[in-house]
Amino acid sequence: MSKRTPQQNKSMRLYWRLVADEMREGGIDSRVVISVPVDATAAQTEHNIWRPIMAALYPDIKSTADLTNEQMTNIYEHMNVALGELGISVPWPCEDELRVRSYEQ
């Protein structure tokens, strides 16, 4: 199994930020998804949504750096389905979007 690429790492971090943006724009209270009363941020998205899904699917993996390409895709798909129930659907960022939007903020 191959480890994630630097490009995939950028995509993952941008995805977390885009989800947080959609939650804020949609007026979704982050407590619906996470258990602490904070605005959605990329870090909150990672630690309170992505990582719990990662832990449930791959309990032996402790770091996102150890995820394979296939595992990242699987986590994204599970997260996207769960977010879809809240009316949020954020596609995985493509290479062109990374060039334009990566780490804008």
Residue, then its C-alpha position, 0 to 999 in steps of 0.5 A: m500500500s502506498k502512503r498519501t502523496p504531498q498533493q493528497n495531504k494538501s487536498m485533505r487539509l483544503y477539504w477540512r477548511l472547505v467543509a468548515d466554510e460550508m458549515r459556517e455559510g449554511g449556519i450549521d451549529s458546529r455542536v450538531v457535528i462536534s461536541v464542543p461549542v465552537d465555530a467550525t474550523a479546519a482544525q475542528t473539522e479534522h479532530n472532531i469529524w475526520r479523526p473519529i471516522m479514521a479511528a473507527l475505520y482504521p483503529d491501528i492508525k494514529s496519524t493522518a500521515d500513515l494513511t494510504n490513498e485508499q484509506m483517505t478515499n474511504i474516510y472522505e466517502h464516509m465523511n461526505v455521506a455523514l455531512g450530506e445528512l446535514g445538507i453539506s456536500v464538499p467534493w474532494p479538491c482537484e489539482d486545479e483548485l489546489r493551485v487557486r485556493s490552497y492555503e488562501q486564508 
